[in-house]
Amino acid sequence: MAFTSNGQICGSVSGGCVENAVFEAGIESLKTNRPQLLHFGVADEIAWEVGLACGGSIDIFVKPLNKNLFEELRSIIENEEQAVAVTVIRGQDEILGREILIHEDGHVTGTLGKWDQTALMLGNEILTSGISRRVVLNNDVEIFLEAILPSPTLIIVGGVHIAVSLNSLAKTLGYRTVVIDPRKAWGNKERFPNVDQLIQDWPEDAFGQIKVTCSTAIAMLTHDPKLDDPALKIALDSPAFYVGALGSKSTNAKRRERLLDDGMSEVQLSRLHAPIGLDIGAQSPEEIALAIIAEVVEAHRKQEQVSAEKEAQQSPISNPQFSVKDKIASG
């Protein structure tokens, strides 16, 4: 959530429950230039006063914006890059609110003073896991490491009728969308007016124009081995969190046989969701698109859950004076 001293507001932190109290604290931070760590919980009378009657608890860190760091962060997001933003959320006045930005290429902006090396070591782990978290460094210093990930992207191979609805549903859910189809009658702007990227090329060339990350899902919808098979070889060997292919069980069995004969392994093929989509009894193209995007969302959330569980089980540093909070925060 961002706001200015003259009352302009963008975003939210709780869906409306505590926004007013946070805004007042933020105005105070702007006046004093001193960050604050706020806590609201069901056991606190103030929780009811600010509207947190729905239960649970929430911690919110409020600080004046570091413009230089923000500009660099915006560039990272626009370029679909990965990074970790590290902020001191508890500590003495001289360190409270300090930030560093750790890029995926190892470049670091800012400083936390004597905690730089520790933050860099932790940040590298966050770059790998993609899961944000809070870490207590000692009795009076705590940091929040926020994973900055590329936007979730859905790559659709084949501009068929299902793809038109799937593209629209993905856009509604905040996905960046890419449609690949060398056939001009199927892959064109008239059919996909709101797609982020339309590539009228064969898969081997098309994927060379896309950055596939751990935030990418890929759906094969052409029913044509000349398009689907080359795309699957690339997709199943990529870091994409989801790869699915349209077709019946018999179609998929023939596809598997072709890909195995072509050198792909059982491990690689085990990643493939086929027949594509959750089994909701879908019949129309629109219903099939719904089944596909539901399975994509399910895979994305499972990926986050698995990563969070792994992080919770592994302490990042052996020194006992460091500890990871039990509560893992979602990025």
N, C-alpha and C positions, 0 to 999 in steps of 0.2 A: 504494500500500500504506500502510495506517495501523496504528499500534500504540501502546499505552500502556505506561508504565513498569511496570505490574503484569502485563504479558504478554498482554494482549488484542490480537488481530491480525485485521485485515480486509483482504482483497485480496491481491495478489501482484505482483511485478515481473518475474519470469522463469520462472514456471511451476514454481518450486521449486529451481532451480539455485543461486541465491545468497542465498536468503531469510535463512538463518541469519546469514551475515556482515553483511547489511544490517541485520538486527534488532539485532545487537550494536553496530554503528556508531550506529544510531538511539538506543539506550539511552544511549550515551555523549553524543550530541548533546543529549538531554533533560537530562542531568546538568550539562553544561557550557554549555548554551544556545548552542552554536556549530555552525552547519551544516557539512556535509562533502560534497565531490564525490568519489564512489567510482568506481574504474575496475577492471573485470575483463576480461582478454583472454586469448586462447589462448597468447600468448607468455609470460604470467606464471605462475610456479609456483603463486601463490595461486589462479589460476583453477581449477587441478586440485584444490586443497585445498578450495575452497568448492563444487565440483561442476559447474563449467562445462566439463566434458569434451566437450560436444556441439559445441564450436567457437564462433567468432564472438567479439564483444566487447560489453560493455555498460557504460554510464556511468549512475550513479544518484545523484541529489542527495537528501541527507537533511537535514531541518531540522525544528525544533519548529513545531507548527501555529500560524499566526496566526488566532486564533479569530474576530476581527471580520471579517477578510477572508474566512474560510471561510463564515461565515454569509451574507455578501453573495453569495458564489459559489453557495452552495446555493439562494438565492432565484432567481438567474439560471437555474440548471438547472431548477428546479421550474416556472418561468414560460416554459420553452422559448425562452429568449433566447440571443443570441450575444454572446461577449465574448472578450477575450484576457487571460490571466494572464501577467505578465512577472516573472521571478525572476532575480536576480543569482546565478549558479551558480559564478562564479570572480571573486575580487577581494580587496581588503583586508578585514580583519575588520569595519571600520565599515560596509561596504556589502554584504558577503557575506550572502546570504539575504534581502535587501530585496525587496519585492514591490509591484507595482501591478496594479490590475485596470482594464482599459479596456472600457467598455460600448459597445454598438453605437450608442447615442445620443450618444457622445462624452464621457460622464461618466467621470471617472478617480478611483479610490480608491487612496491610498498615494502613496509617492514614492521615486524612485531618486536623489534629489539632482540633481546637474548633468546626469544622463542622462535626465531626464524627457522632454524634447522629442524626443530621438532615439528613445526607447522608444515614444512616442506615434506618431511617423511610421511606425516599423516595425509597430507594433500595428495601425494602420489598414490596412496591406498584408495582414496576417494575417487581419483581418476580411473582406477581399475574397476571399482565396485559400482560407481555411479550412484551411491547412496549417501545422502547428507547425514551429518550427525553432530552431536555436541560432545566435547571432550574436556574433562577437568584436568588441567595441567598441574596444579597444586592446590593448596587450601583456598587461595583467593584469586586464582586465575582460571577462567573457563573460556573456551573458544567454540565458535560454531563454524563448521566446514560445510559450505553449500556446494553441491555438485551442480555445475552449469552444463547441461547436456544439449546436444543438437535437438531441434524440434522433432517430434515424432513424425515420421514420413511414411506414407503408403505408396509403394510403387506398383502400378497395375500394368501387367503385360497383356495387351489385347483390348482394343476399344469397343468391345461388344456391348449389348444392351445392359447386361448386369453391371458392367464397368461404369456406365453413366450414373446409375443409382449409387453404386459403391463410392464413386468419387464425391458425390453430394453428401452422403452420410459421413464420410471421413472428414470432409471440410467442416461439417457441423460440429464434429467432435474435436476440432482443432488440429487435425493432421495436415501437414503439407503433402500435396498429392502430385504424383508424376504418372503420366500415361505414356506407355511405349507401344507403338504399332506402326510398322512400315507401310501398311495399307492405308492409303490416303482416304479411302471411303469410310474407314473405321476410326482412324486416329486423326481427327481434325478439330479445329476450334469451334465449329458449329455444334458438334456433339458434346464438346467439353469446354464450354465458355469460361468456366471458373477454375480450371485446373492450373496449378502453379507452374508446371513444366510439361510441355507436350513434345515428345521426341518421335519423329517419323523416321525411324531407323531400325535396322535389325538388332536383336538383343546384344550381340557381341560388340557392336559399335555403341549402342545406346548406353550400356552400363559403364562404358568408359567416360561418359559425360555426367555421371552421378556419383556422389559420395555416399556409399552404403556404410552405415554406422550401427551401433547397438540399439539405436532408436528407430531403426528402419524395419518396416514390414513389407513383404513382397507377395503379390497375388498373381498367379498365372491363370488367365481366363480364356485363352484363344482356342483350346481344343485342337491345336495344330502342332504336332511334334516339331515342325520346322522352326516354330517360334518358342514353344514351351521348353523343349529339351535344352537348347543352348542357354536359355535364361536360367533354368534350374541348375545347371552345372555351375553357373556363376553365383547364383543366390545361395545354394547350399554350402558353398565354400567361403561365404562372407560372414561378417559378424551380425547380420540381420537377426532380430529376435523372433521373427515369424516368417515362414515360407509356406505358402499353400498353393494347391493346384486344383483346378476344376476338373471334374470327370467322375464317372461311376467307379465302383470297385474294380470292375473288369478293366476299365480304361487305365486305372492306376496300376493294376498288376502288370499290364503290358508296358506301361511307362517305366516301372521299376526294372523290369527285365532289360529294356533298352539301355537304361542308364547304368545298370550293373555291367552289362556287356561293353559299355563305353568307358569303363574304368572307375566309376564311382563306387564308394564303399557303402556297406550296410550302415555304418555309423553316420555317414553323411545323409543317407536316405531316411534315417530314423528321425531326422529333423522335419521331414516333410509332412504337412497337414493335408492329407488327401484321402477321401474326398474332402474338399475344402468346406469350411464353415461348420458351425454348431448344428446338431440335428434338431431342428425345430419344426420339421415337416414342411419346409419351404417349397413353394411351387413356382410362383411368379418370379421374374427377374428381380423385382424390388425386394421380395422376401428372401431370395438367395443372397442378395447384397447385404441385407440385415444380418443373416446368419454368418456371413463372412466377417463383417466388421465386429460382430459380437465376439467371434473367436479371436480376432486380432487384439481386441481390448483385453480379453481373458489372458492371452499369452503375455501381453505387456505387463499386466498386474502380477502375474505369477513370477515373471522375471524379476520384478522389483521385490517381491516377497522373498524369493530365494536369496537374492543378494543381501537383503536386510538381515535374514536369519544367519547367513554366513558371517556378516559383520558383527552381529551380536555375540557369536560364539568365539570370535577371535579378537583378543586384546591386541591393539596395534603396537604396543611397546611393552617390553618385559619389565621395565623399572616399576616397582610397586607404587611409587608416588603418583603415577599416572593411571587414570581409569576412564573407561568409556561409560557414559550414562546408559542405563538399561533401555531407555526409550530411544528407539531409532527413529529419526525424523525422515519423512519422505521428501525427496527433492521436488 
